[in-house]
């Protein structure tokens, strides 16, 4: 078979992403809605499309249904055609290697047949849950110019944050000479973005030799540096965010409406797939009624606004009744906020119905973390799960969680204290 | 068992209307943008889809590129499948004849082979330039119950405006539902009855074929309203009127287009986009790639429709805004319809304007009627124009498309036509 000049693209979309809490209770992390009409994975898929690459495998494992529906035939990203395609690669059972994916490298190893069926010079391995714009074609050029075995997309982060990343120390040529996975003490500010280019043959060999290696950052990269010393850092400048936590998810949404953050999906060429989400596609324009007040917000088609919306991001079909206020919040598709209610610093998943005179995000207890998930919610953000119905006159505090599908009977009183969960 | 629809729908989408001049310079009237994201023909197509009629032909002749592009493969209206489809039928050359469509009836007559091929039980003929919500199954059912040769949908209009329509005198055979058409007059000078035809016709194919053939032999005018229906009446065929009670919007003149657009607005709009389930082709003009609307910190949007892909930093009031429009700080847009990719620069003020695609209103420009008189006095701007900074353009003006900058002087008085 002819070896394609384009790299084969593999998108890792299997992680649980549990720190996103109720947002990933029913969906894979790359399928979490973002910026009104997008899902996380739209960013990686669109970047691949805009780089001119044509063959993509999406490695899924955890709750893949909404992700599979979203990707569909791949037509939204121009992946249909004779030489084009996007394939979902779930874990499989077979005569051997029959297991769930044990890590990033293991997931690749279990799909050697897919890699062999699409011969390529390089593999481009991406994560499905990052918000960024990147020209991978330029990265492949760099990889070839440096005659590298591995090239890693890396960017400068504050040294206080380096402990969350793979960190690399480079020489003057951009070669990575030392690697630390999630270092406790910062020795560099150059962080891995989880974007790898491997020479295909090189990765095949190292996966075959290192049978125990399951993770790129922990096993493969340190081994490649130690053994062969042709691992390069590809410097990235620009907007990039890992939206793996509630706080990061909220911040990334707010970056859409803050001035000059550089996060502009449409001008980046990011494409959503409205058709796959059926009901999201067929929406009339957003309707603004007399007396509404909207400022510094992002509003999707199909919304009907009679009340007040400030510093917020609204997905399609959200209705804000007269006298209701939404502030510093993210409201996903088809939520209804009735008269007199206030939503302050909250994330509402799809189809939440908020009755009259409700407060979501009440009081000043922003520093009282959630009791069940203190590491998920500690900055004041309150979460409401999809399809929940919040009865009228309820008062919900800060850092609270209302699980999906809660009915009015599930609320034991009209008050939910800061940090509590329904 | 319903394997195949027994009704073939034909949409008359070929025409260009003189009064909509600037808006139809490069597109047929059925492809004129409407409602902040859609095209006028989407109402007919969506009605067909919701009525379960998915075998559709579109007769198109005038500047059909935009329309063909818009229809695409028909998937937007679910008209793609084994027994579902949209066929665009342009004029063609044959062995024995070659002619443009000489009128609506001629367009259908030239495509009789297409109709016969599909062997429909009923032929539903629609106009592609009306704004309404109708379940065609109701009129088809009535048509078949009555075993009529022709059933036409009619709406009651005031006698004072009836001269602008084809009007029917319908007897009381079925009360509120409809009745036999006793008399029909096309645009009569002194109308005596007030049921105006909506250009929604159900034909029995045999009757349609016979009348079209006779008309083509004996007449040199080929319009349904002017020729075919009067001919059916004088032949004493079974013609029924189906009484339609809902909203009906026309888009034949700039004033009508504007008024119909304004019917989208208000607390209780006459055109209920959300309920009607209007569908459009989101691939056309990349609608599906637009990010949500961005509203700036000092923006104000009142009683308006704004689609994805816009940025509003100024004031928008009682207006319809299509994707890609930018309203900059301190700019004001009032009682207006702005098509795709307009830019309203800082401090510009726009009032009662319908503006086609790719128009830039320069900083501080004042465009449109100053005072709100009894007449709407709409100013219409054709596509690809740049209105200079500080320009003053009055009401009731017409600016032709694609004008050279020298034509667009800084002051244009009310009622002027710039071409």
Boltz contact constraints between the chains, C-beta under 6 A:
constraints:
  - contact:
      token1: [A, 36]
      token2: [B, 292]
      max_distance: 6.0
  - contact:
      token1: [A, 265]
      token2: [B, 291]
      max_distance: 6.0
  - contact:
      token1: [A, 266]
      token2: [B, 291]
      max_distance: 6.0
  - contact:
      token1: [A, 271]
      token2: [B, 289]
      max_distance: 6.0
  - contact:
      token1: [A, 274]
      token2: [B, 288]
      max_distance: 6.0
  - contact:
      token1: [A, 282]
      token2: [B, 279]
      max_distance: 6.0
  - contact:
      token1: [A, 284]
      token2: [B, 273]
      max_distance: 6.0
  - contact:
      token1: [A, 284]
      token2: [B, 274]
      max_distance: 6.0
  - contact:
      token1: [A, 285]
      token2: [B, 36]
      max_distance: 6.0
  - contact:
      token1: [A, 285]
      token2: [B, 37]
      max_distance: 6.0
  - contact:
      token1: [A, 285]
      token2: [B, 305]
      max_distance: 6.0
  - contact:
      token1: [A, 285]
      token2: [B, 306]
      max_distance: 6.0
  - contact:
      token1: [A, 285]
      token2: [B, 307]
      max_distance: 6.0
  - contact:
      token1: [A, 286]
      token2: [B, 293]
      max_distance: 6.0
  - contact:
      token1: [A, 286]
      token2: [B, 306]
      max_distance: 6.0
  - contact:
      token1: [A, 287]
      token2: [B, 305]
      max_distance: 6.0
  - contact:
      token1: [A, 288]
      token2: [B, 301]
      max_distance: 6.0
  - contact:
      token1: [A, 288]
      token2: [B, 304]
      max_distance: 6.0
  - contact:
      token1: [A, 290]
      token2: [B, 302]
      max_distance: 6.0
  - contact:
      token1: [A, 290]
      token2: [B, 303]
      max_distance: 6.0
  - contact:
      token1: [A, 294]
      token2: [B, 295]
      max_distance: 6.0
  - contact:
      token1: [A, 294]
      token2: [B, 301]
      max_distance: 6.0
  - contact:
      token1: [A, 295]
      token2: [B, 297]
      max_distance: 6.0
  - contact:
      token1: [A, 296]
      token2: [B, 297]
      max_distance: 6.0
  - contact:
      token1: [A, 297]
      token2: [B, 295]
      max_distance: 6.0
  - contact:
      token1: [A, 298]
      token2: [B, 292]
      max_distance: 6.0
  - contact:
      token1: [A, 298]
      token2: [B, 294]
      max_distance: 6.0
  - contact:
      token1: [A, 299]
      token2: [B, 292]
      max_distance: 6.0
  - contact:
      token1: [A, 299]
      token2: [B, 293]
      max_distance: 6.0
  - contact:
      token1: [A, 300]
      token2: [B, 292]
      max_distance: 6.0
  - contact:
      token1: [A, 301]
      token2: [B, 307]
      max_distance: 6.0
  - contact:
      token1: [A, 301]
      token2: [B, 308]
      max_distance: 6.0
